[in-house]
Amino acid sequence: MAGRSLAVGCAQWTHKAWPGRYWPERGRSELSAYATWCNAVEGNTTFYALPSTLSVQRWRAETPEGFRFCFKVSRSITHDRRLRDTSELLETFIERLAPLGDRLGPLWIQLPATFGPDDLGTLDRFLADVPRDGLRWGVEVRNAAFEAEGSAERQLHDLLHSRDVDRVLIDTRAVFAGPRETPAEIEAWERKPRLRVRPVALGPHPMVRFIGRTDPDANPPWWKPWVDKVAAWIAEGREPLVFIHTPDNVVAPDLCRRFHGEVGAAVGGLAPLPEPPATDEQLHMF
């Protein structure tokens, strides 16, 4: 069926290992080069600081139609003020990203691990007031109470569904089943959350953050359940977004395309990813 789509991307669009590996070291900007491999990207930098208006305008100009930026809401909103008295901060956040227009994907509210069931009323009031006007929202929780398949999780899902907000799902199983040999692997073990996977779609744009292993071939067995789940969501008419991480992210662009290809084989009729420009054969060697 025509019109089916899956957005896939990495945690960033710049990486010191990517020029010369996935695209030439000189030439087009890193973002425009990245956009020939993936059709979406996580935007973590907005958690710490807002970009300039000129930067945002440039990002739109350097990406094709259909590309999606999924930016994390500022920590001043989610962590410092814990969603209270944030209307001015949120207005500034949205205004700064507005030049992206239709490139702007779901805005991603990542809540601290201390934000638990007793805070659901605060979350409900915050989501009741967020601007819509074509904007989509997703919430990632890190409090273990929401992963227990109990009343807290049901309350969370009922709340998000009532507000037409998606849940952002994080899967770190592969990280904690893998080795701790490199500095990046050790850091992933120490910093990534250990939460049970909840493959639930509450809205039209479910978002999955898959944190895999350094060895690229070790990841497909771990993401196979997501291939089946994402294919089912697409068949239901949803438009998922899947972001692939590894501890060092060196091979993440290739993994995104592999995952997209597996979902395409499972569901059929999936819109293709952009085709990277032809380069020297050595550019694609691993």
BELRANOR-V145600 format. One record per backbone hydrogen bond with DSSP energy under -0.5 kcal/mol. NH is the residue of the N-H (numbers start at 1). CO is the residue of the C=O. If there is no record, write none. Layout:
BEGIN
nh	co
NH	CO
NH	CO
END
This chain:
BEGIN
nh	co
4	1
4	269
7	240
8	6
9	242
10	40
18	15
19	15
20	23
21	18
22	18
23	18
33	29
34	30
35	31
36	33
37	34
38	34
39	8
40	8
41	68
42	10
43	70
44	11
44	42
47	44
48	45
49	45
56	52
57	53
58	54
59	55
60	56
61	57
62	58
63	60
67	64
68	39
69	103
70	41
71	69
72	43
73	108
75	47
77	74
78	74
79	75
80	75
81	76
83	77
84	81
90	86
91	87
92	88
93	89
94	90
95	91
96	92
97	93
98	94
100	97
101	98
103	100
104	101
105	69
105	103
107	136
108	71
109	107
109	138
110	108
111	109
111	140
115	112
116	114
119	116
120	117
123	119
124	120
125	121
126	122
127	123
128	124
129	125
129	126
130	126
135	132
138	107
139	166
140	109
141	139
146	143
147	144
148	145
154	150
155	151
156	152
157	153
158	154
159	155
160	156
161	157
162	158
163	159
164	161
165	160
166	137
168	139
169	167
169	207
171	209
172	170
175	211
176	172
177	173
178	174
178	175
186	182
187	183
188	184
189	185
190	186
191	187
192	188
195	193
200	198
202	200
207	167
208	241
209	169
210	208
210	243
211	171
211	209
212	210
212	245
216	214
218	215
219	216
220	216
222	219
223	219
224	220
226	223
227	223
228	224
229	225
230	226
231	227
232	228
233	229
234	230
235	231
236	232
237	234
238	233
239	204
241	206
242	7
243	208
244	9
245	210
245	243
252	249
255	251
256	252
257	253
258	254
259	255
260	256
261	257
262	258
263	259
264	260
265	261
266	262
267	263
268	264
271	4
276	274
283	280
284	281
285	282
END
